[in-house]
Amino acid sequence: MSNTGQGATTARRARKRPADQAFRGTTTGAGVLILVVLAGVAAFLLVEAWPSFVAPAEEIPGEGGLVLYIWPLVFGTLLSAVLALVIAAPLAVLIALFITHYAPRKLAQLLGYVVDLLAAVPSIIYGLWGFTVLAPATRGPAEWLSENLGFIPLFAGPPSTTGRTMLTAGLVLAVMILPIITAVIREAFLQTPKLHEEASLALGATRLEMIRLAVLPFGSSSIISGSMLGLGRALGETMAVAIVLSASGGVTFNLISSGNPATIAANIALEFPESSGVAIDTLIASGLVLFAITLVVNMIARAVINRRTDFSGAS
């Protein structure tokens, strides 16, 4: 028998081994289970929220209809999450670059552990920190922003006397999502081919030029995907925002005033215990919208990762 025939026979026998078949079935079942659970959650939210879709506008809290109730919450959710991402993403890139290309080995390991530990802190602790420490600390800068940059809608003021503003909520969320984004970017920078880095340095590039020409292009997809994962975390944060943000409803881009739009997750946590009937269905409908937004964000992140797999060498 030829070598080709023997190899084919061996491959067929390997595929027929009971242990391999059991393992293959287990992994396939686990993958299908994730899809089933996801579909089940979506179906549950849709069924429970359906009464609010067909209820008269006067029965919806606020008596303005379902869209007018959910839209300010969606705006507040997106505003706080995007603000956190704008703050956290550049910091994550700089931290990852320092850990991978500038810090001594022992210091880099220590900083890596510290950044990873930030992800283990409960969200309620971040909320208490933001309420007791960060909110009072932002009152002075908020007054300066209002006096000097008040012509910009983001800092129009008047500044809040408590500091429990959208700016404070964005800062707290930025600290919370920083470990996720940093971890993804750091691993990507560590996988940058050494030949690319050495070639850049050999051609006379400085370390900064080498990072700009070799490291950042290689990790660009990870920067985007890590940022999207952090955005997904910020969109669904509940307790920290509920503690820090003094929500008054409405839609405004003003980050330092006392009139702040609420977020979907925080609004559900605060309103659910005292709600009943159509009010509960309305809260579940807002949860369905948040579920859809988070799903879209994570799908975009996964698409970016898959598109750059070949370039990153992950395959």
Salt bridges, closest charged atoms under 4 A:
ASP116 OD2 - ARG186 NH2 3.37
GLU187 OE2 - ARG186 NE 3.85
GLU197 OE2 - HIS101 NE2 3.10
GLU197 OE1 - LYS194 NZ 3.86
GLU237 OE1 - ARG233 NH2 3.50
